[in-house]
Amino acid sequence: MRHGEVHNPDGLLYGRLPGYHLSELGRKMAERVAEHLAPRDITRVVASPLERAQETATPIAKAHGLDLATDARLIEADNVFQGKAFGVGDGALRNPDNWKHLVNPFRPSWGEPYIDQVVRMMGALDAAKDAARGHEAVLVSHQLPIWIVRSYVERRRLWHDPRKRQCTLASLTSFTYLGDKIVSVGYSEPAIDLVPAHLRAGAKPQKGADVQGKAFGA
């Protein structure tokens, strides 16, 4: 699961920075997904150590009477632009100081290599599968790592256009195992009616000063 909306009034790329919590709307998203998953046979709930993921996972764990586990492998991807305003129309791509970080989109050169994200996310998936074998587990992580591990499992190239990620806020990307092998991948959006239109999968990036609700480095 991707976490819910984050309170980010300054519109920063918050990445792995501490102190970024769910907004009021984000908490509603988390509660909605917890209600959606309440009938499921969930025996393990695990989250990234970042606050927004912990807060998203908490109502799911509570609904199933489970302790929330933390797995550092589910953390957001590292990014050199963390802590900066870096978005469409803000001039960041025209700044020569940033060019050295943009030379290789295939790795990528501005952050954690895609293959490293695959390794750690697959490790987290396998650990949850073993802990919940015969049942279901919920892992709460972040958009880029979720999309990268899904792309790997579905045998797509790892480099991609970020605007085309199918991983909306509070969405569920489901991996079904037969034994130790992933046999199918699913995707659903139980809280889609709560997600602002400009933050939904496939939406065009917005310019301007309306930074509240943008999901930078989510």
N, C-alpha and C positions, 0 to 999 in steps of 0.2 A: 504494500500500500504506500502511496505517496501521502505525505502529511497534508494537513489543511492549510488554509491561508494564514500568512504570517503578518504580524503588525510591523510595518516597515515604512514609516512616514517619510523617511529621507530618500527612499528609493535606491538604497545601496545594494550592491552585490554582496550579500552577507555570508555566503559560503559556509565555512566552518566556524565563523565567529560566534562566541557565546552571547547569550542575552537576547536572542531573537525568539519571541514567543508567539503562539497562535493569537490571532485577532479574535474578536468576539464571533465573527463569521466563521473563522477557522475552527473554533470550538464547537459551533453548531454542526459543521461538516463532520467532525470527529464523532459527535454523538449520533449523527445520522447513520454513519457507517457502522457504528457499534450496534445500533438497532437492526440494521440490515444483516449483520453477521450473527446476531443473537441465536438463531436456530441452528447454526452450523456446529459441527463436531470439532471445535477448536480446543486443543489441549496445550498450546504453546503460543505465547505472544512475545515478540522480541522487537526492540526498537534501536535505531541509531542513538548514540549518546547525546545528540543535540536536542535542545529543549523542545523545539517544535515537533520532533518525532516522538519524544517521550509523552508529550501532552496529547498527541493524536492517538497513541497506542493505549493510554491509560483507561479510557472508557471501554475499550474492547476487552482488555484484561479483566476489568471489574465486572463486566457483563457475564463473564465465564468463570468468575471466582478464581482467577489465576494471578500469580505474581508476575509482574512485568520484568522480563529479562532484557539485558542490554548487550548488544554485539557491536563492537567498534568497527567491524567490517562493513556495516550498513551506513557508515557516515557519508556525508556529501563529498563530492569530488573536490580535490584541492584546486585552487585557482589563484594565479598571481594578481588578478584584479579584485580579489576579495577586499571588502572595506571601501571600495570606490563606487562612484556612480558610473555605471557602464551599461548603456542601453542605446536603443535606436534613437537617432537624432540628437544625441548629446555631444557629438564631436569627438568621442573617444577614439574612433578609428582613424581620425585625421591627425591625431597627436603623434609626432615622430617618436616620442618616448615609449609608446606602446608597440611600435612596429616590430621590435625584436622578439616580442612574445607571440607574434601572429604569423610567423614564417612557415609553420608546418601544421596545417589543420588536420593532418592524418594521424598525428601522434596523440594528443595535440600539444603544441609547443607552449601554450599558455597555462597548462595545468597537468593534473595527474594523467599519465598515459591510459588510454582506453583499455589496453590489455591488463593493466594492473587493477582496474576497476572490475573487469571480468573475473579475475582470479579471486579477489576478496569477496565479491558478491556471490560467486558460485560456492565459495567456502561457507558463507553464511546460510545459503539455501540448503546445502547438504547437511549442515549441522542441525538446522531446524527440522529437516526431513527425518533425520535419525531420532531426534528427540520426540517427534510427534508421529512416529511410524504407525500407520494404520488409521491415523486421524488427520486433522488439519492444523496448520500453523499460520499465524499472521506475522509478517515482518514489515515494519514501518521504516521506510528509507526516503530517498530523495529522487527527484526527477531524472537527473542524468545517470546515476548508477543503475536505476531501474531500467531505463531505456537501453543502456549499453548491454546489460546482461540479457535482456529480452532479445536484442539484436543478435547477440552471440548465439543464443539458443535457437533462434529462427534462421541462423546462418546468413544474416545480412552483414554488409560491411559495417564497421564500427563508426567510421567517420560519417557525418550526416549533417543535414540542415536542422538546427535546433527548432525552427518553426514547425517542423513536421513530426515532432515527437508526439506519440499518442500516450500521454501520461499526464492527464489533467489533475489538478488538486483533488486530493481525497479519492483518487481512482484506485482500482484494484487490478493488478496484473497477476494472473494466477498461473502457477506452474503445477501441472499434475504429473505425479510420478507413478510408474509401474515398477515396483522394486526400487532400484537405484537409478532408473533411467527416466528422464523427462519425456513424456509422450505427447503432451499438448500444452498450449499456452492460451489463456483466455484474457479478456479485458472487459471491465465494466466500470460504470460511473454512478454509484448509488446516490451521490450527493450532487449530481450535475445541475439540478435546479437551483442550488445555492452558489454555484460558481459563476462569477461575472462573465459575461459573454467574451470579453477580450482576453480572458485567461483560459479559455477552453482550448482543447487540442485543435490545431489547425487555424486558430484565430490569427489575424494579422497583427503584428506589433503596433502599439499605439505611441504616438509622439505626444509631447506636451507635458504639463506640470502635474497631471493626475497620477501621482506616484503611489497613493494609498491603494493597496490591493495588488500592486505588481509583485510578482514572485521571482525576484532576482536571486539566482543561485539557489533555487529551491530543491 
